[in-house]
Amino acid sequence: MTDDRRSSGKLFAATPARASSTPATHELSSSGRIKLRPRATLFKVRCDVGSDLLTPVHAFVEAFASKRFRPTLAQAIALATHELLENALAYGSVSGDVTFELSEGGQQLVLEVENDAVGPRITSLRSRVDALKVNAEATYLDEMQRAMTGRGPRATLGLARVCHEAKMQVDVEVDDKRVRVTARCAT
């Protein structure tokens, strides 16, 4: 069942956990075989880029996570939700929609933010994620210094915070101009 609400004059849909399921996660068994673990959607919302998505979604996810997960994981989820949505809204396309999904399965929590973006921003996003995969701590410290001095792109700090402070792995997938940023961690 979908709950339709109005936010800043723009329609968005919030989907409760039982309404859908997402693709399976992969897990390697002790025998070396790959097991598929279905992921259950805990929360999913989609809205137009121009609507005020960040505040209500962050507030809901923070409250939901604090009731369902241990405090450190709940804080990580809230931080990642805020940073990923803020980046999608600030640096994505000026039209289209943004989708946020929180799911879990196979002892893994997954946050996905999907939006439209243009070529140069996609290239920049990919290089930032690659740098975080190589050395998240060094990239985080470098981005903190850039933020304090006012030099460099702002979006990089948010992704670095998700990796370093929230202890999540970040990936990016691109299909034409549609970008999906995924952050995952163990539950």
N, C-alpha and C positions, 0 to 999 in steps of 0.2 A: 504494500500500500504506500502510495506517495503522498506526502504532506506538502501542499503548495502554499506558499506564503508570499507576501509582498515585502520587498526591502528596497527602500529608496526609489519606489516606483517601478522596479524591475522584478519580474517573476523569477523565482528560483524554486527548485524542488529538493527536498531533503528526503532521503530514503532510509528507513530504519533497517536494522540488521537482517531481519528475516526476509526482506524483499528481494535480495539478489545474492549471487555468489560470484566470486572473481576467479580468474585462472588459478590453477594449482601452483604451489611452490614446490621446488625440487629439494630433496634431501637424500644424502648418500647414506645407505645402510652400512652396518659393520661388515657385511659380506661384499661390499663394493657395488651393490646394485642401487640404481636410482629409484627412489620411492616418490610418488606424487602425493602431496598433501593438499587437500582442497583448502582454499582460503575463504573465510566468511567475511562478507562486508559488514562492518560495524556501523559505518556512517558514510553516506555519499551525498554530495551536494553539487549542483551545477547552476551557474548563473551567468548573466551577461557581464561582460568586462566592466561596464559602467556602473554596476551596482556596488553597494557597500557590503562586500562579502567578508572581508577580513575580520572585523570586530565580532559579528554574531557567530561566525563559524569558530573562531579562536575561543570565544567564551564557552560555546557549547562543548567543543572538544576538550578543553581544559577541565570543565566540570565533569564530563563523562569519564575522562581518563583518571581523574582523582578518585572516582568511586570504583573503578574497575581494576586499576593497576597499582602497583607499589608506588610510593611517592617519587622516587628518582625516575622511574619510567614515565610516570604521568607528567613530570616536568619536562622530560626529553620530548615527549609527544607534543606538548604545548609549544615548546620552543620551535620544533621542526614545522609544526602547522603554521605558526606565525611567519617564520622566515620563508618557507616555500610559497605560501599564498602571497605574501608581500612582493616577492620577486616576480611571480606570475602576473600580478596586477600592475606592477611598476614597469616591468621590462618586456612584457609580452606585447602582442598586437593591440591596437586601440579598438579593435572590433572583435566580434566573436564571443566565445564563452570560456569560462574557466571551470574545470571540474576538480573537486577534491574528494579523495576516497581514503578512508581508514579501514584496513582489514587485518585479520590475523589468521594464522594457520600454521601448523607444523612448528610450533614454538617460535614463530616469527611474526613480528608486527610490521606492517607495510603502510606507508603513507605515499599517496600518488597525487600529484598535481599535474593537470594537463591543460594546455592552452595553445593558442596560435602565436607564432613568432616569425620574425623575418630573418633572412640569411645571416647578416653580420652578428645579430644577437645569438643566433643558434651556434655559430662558430665560436663566439666568446664563451658561451655556456659550456660547450664541449671541452674547451681548453681548461676552464676552471675546474670542472669535474675531474678531468685527467690529472691535473696538478694535485688535487685532494687525494686521489687514489695513490699517487706516488708517495706523498708525505703530508698527511693531514695536519699534523702538529706544526711543521715548519710553515706550511701555507697559512694556517690560522694565525700564527705569530706575525707573519709578514703582512697579512691583511689587517690585523689589529693595529699594527704600526701605521699602515696606510690610512686607516680610518681616523686615527688620532692626529695625523698630520694633514688630513684633508686631500690627500693625493690618491688617485686611482679610482676604479669603479666601485660604487657602493654595494652592488649586488653580490660581489665576491665574498664579502664578510658574512652575509647571511648563510651562504652555502658552507663556508668554513665553520661557522658556529654549529650548524647541523651535524657536521662530521666530528668536530673536536669536542664541543660541549655536550651535545646530545648523544655522542658515541654511536652515530648511525652511518651506515654505508650509503653513499649517494650514487645513483646512476642516471643517465639521461638517454632517452630514445627519441628519435625523430622520424616521423612519417610525413613526408612532404613538408608542410609548414606547421604541422601539429607536433608539439613538444610535450613529452611526459618526463617529469622529474620524479624519481622514486627514491625514498629514504626507507631503509629497513634496519631492524635491530632484533635481537633476541628478546622474547617476553620473559 
